[in-house]
Amino acid sequence: MNQPMYPAYPAPSARAQELYDAMLAFVRDEVLPAEASYAAYRAERGPADHTPPPVLEELKEKARARGLWNLFLPHESGLSQLEYAPIAELSGWSPELAPEAINCAAPDTGNMELLHLVGTPAQQDRWLKPLLDGAIRSAFAMTEPAVASSDATNIETRIDRDTDEYVINGRKWWITGAADPRCAVLIVMGKTDPTAELHRQQSMVIVPADTPGVDIQRSLPVFGHHDQHGHCVVQFTDVRVPVENLLGEEGGGFAAAQMRLGPGRIHHVMRALGAGERALAMMVRRATTREAFGGPLAKQSSVRERIAESRIELDQARALCHHAAYVVDSQGNKAARHLIAEAKVAVPRAVLSVIDRAIQLHGGAGIGDSTVLSQLWAWHRAMRIFDGPDEAHLATLGRAELMRAPLFELPPTIHDQFA
Ligand SMILES: Cc1cc2nc3c(=O)[nH]c(=O)nc-3n(C[C@H](O)[C@H](O)[C@H](O)COP(=O)(O)OP(=O)(O)OC[C@H]3O[C@@H](n4cnc5c(N)ncnc54)[C@H](O)[C@@H]3O)c2cc1C
């Protein structure tokens, strides 16, 4: 069959539309009003405190009662990725509260996906169930300070077999979620066989957070901001877990990491669009309410242009994200991997440029902590590095483009006659 001229996206199911409407009301009526209480709790406790503000558990109960729970996992929710995308976007309006409130927050989502795909029934019973239930949280430990971890084959942490146990030794950092007192388990990536083929050296093991030898040393700030759940330096010293804690097969860690990161990346991107929309809404409010040089800022053509540029960039970015989601649904993660990589580069860029314009329009208010903008900027700037830095995705995309056969045999150029 000839390739289709353009894809026709399936219409959202009635249930997806209902969930979208419910999420819209939930963010408006519950999440955004709860932000002040969340911020006040954290300000009172200080940045070194990682206890979850009580409002989070309250929001989780309310979300669950509305059916807004585990929507990221098609197996649980019955939603396609394309149907989930606009709902995830709404959660991105309040990135600290809403994703967790609906049990769709990273890194738990990626870990649940992994446990769902490659976990044994016993592992699913022990860890997946409480994660799906929102009763515990989790972390994913891959990155290491000593090696360039954007190339996962560099990982040096050792996972050595000793009769019926694995012994783990290594140092990780930027381990999101590890500081949260509810974090009960870490999925750790390390090398089981450094002599094997490059992509078969790595394995993943499940490590309960209270295992002797797991030392969560400190949490790193994101441009000065300490997230509640933390991004931690974690030392593993002679950490012993039973061999049954191997996740997937020995030597399958690299492939499993790719499996985990695919959906994780596109979910980050979906949420990022919501943050961009919030920044644009803030820009519009500021432009229409702040007066300078004889009138509202919105009267200045340069301000209108910036607002218009922001709308264009967000709509372009969303189109790419939705297309990637559609291809995940219709052809699977592997077929969608280049589109996901494109979206992982393009969406944070677009969202950052919108947030940057919003900061500019807010003047000093955009820089400090009196608006959410500086924090939104910090998180989305970090997004250009986590889950693979832009350059790693661009390298993959460039390679794929160079190998792509052109649609037509190109006709000779005038230059060719001189060659
Ligand atoms: C907020 C945040 C949360 C995170 N959460 C987690 C987590 O939960 N678990 C976890 O394991 N890790 C986590 N990370 C770590 C993150 O995934 C890594 O920082 C990222 O993969 C890059 O690895 P690296 O820091 O070792 O950088 P390096 O690999 O040292 O790369 C440094 C730079 O080199 C350049 N570069 C790399 N590859 C190429 C290339 N092919 N071509 C050209 N230039 C290139 C890029 O500019 C890149 O930024 C998190 C990071 C942040 C900032």
The ligand as a Gaussian input file, in Angstrom:
#p B3LYP/6-31G(d) Opt

LIG

0 1
 C       16.536000      17.459000      37.731000
 C       17.197000      16.178000      37.312000
 C       16.624000      14.960000      37.644000
 C       17.251000      13.749000      37.315000
 N       16.709000      12.566000      37.716000
 C       17.400000      11.410000      37.512000
 C       16.943000      10.165000      38.071000
 O       15.892000      10.112000      38.711000
 N       17.706000       9.058000      37.884000
 C       18.874000       9.075000      37.188000
 O       19.518000       8.049000      37.050000
 N       19.337000      10.254000      36.642000
 C       18.635000      11.409000      36.809000
 N       19.119000      12.597000      36.305000
 C       20.379000      12.604000      35.597000
 C       20.251000      12.857000      34.116000
 O       19.532000      11.851000      33.475000
 C       21.683000      13.023000      33.571000
 O       22.199000      14.227000      34.122000
 C       21.733000      13.060000      32.054000
 O       21.436000      11.787000      31.514000
 C       23.099000      13.490000      31.547000
 O       24.109000      12.698000      32.108000
 P       25.373000      13.439000      32.787000
 O       24.872000      14.397000      33.797000
 O       26.327000      12.387000      33.253000
 O       26.009000      14.301000      31.647000
 P       27.146000      13.829000      30.606000
 O       26.838000      12.482000      30.078000
 O       28.461000      14.041000      31.252000
 O       26.910000      14.863000      29.455000
 C       27.260000      16.240000      29.644000
 C       26.973000      17.006000      28.399000
 O       27.724000      16.496000      27.326000
 C       27.070000      16.775000      26.118000
 N       26.821000      15.551000      25.334000
 C       26.453000      14.335000      25.771000
 N       26.263000      13.484000      24.748000
 C       26.558000      14.169000      23.632000
 C       26.566000      13.850000      22.235000
 N       26.225000      12.616000      21.792000
 N       26.933000      14.831000      21.364000
 C       27.286000      16.060000      21.790000
 N       27.277000      16.411000      23.089000
 C       26.922000      15.499000      24.004000
 C       25.704000      17.393000      26.483000
 O       25.786000      18.798000      26.425000
 C       25.526000      16.937000      27.906000
 O       24.655000      17.765000      28.647000
 C       18.474000      13.792000      36.606000
 C       19.048000      15.030000      36.260000
 C       18.434000      16.206000      36.604000
 C       19.081000      17.508000      36.236000

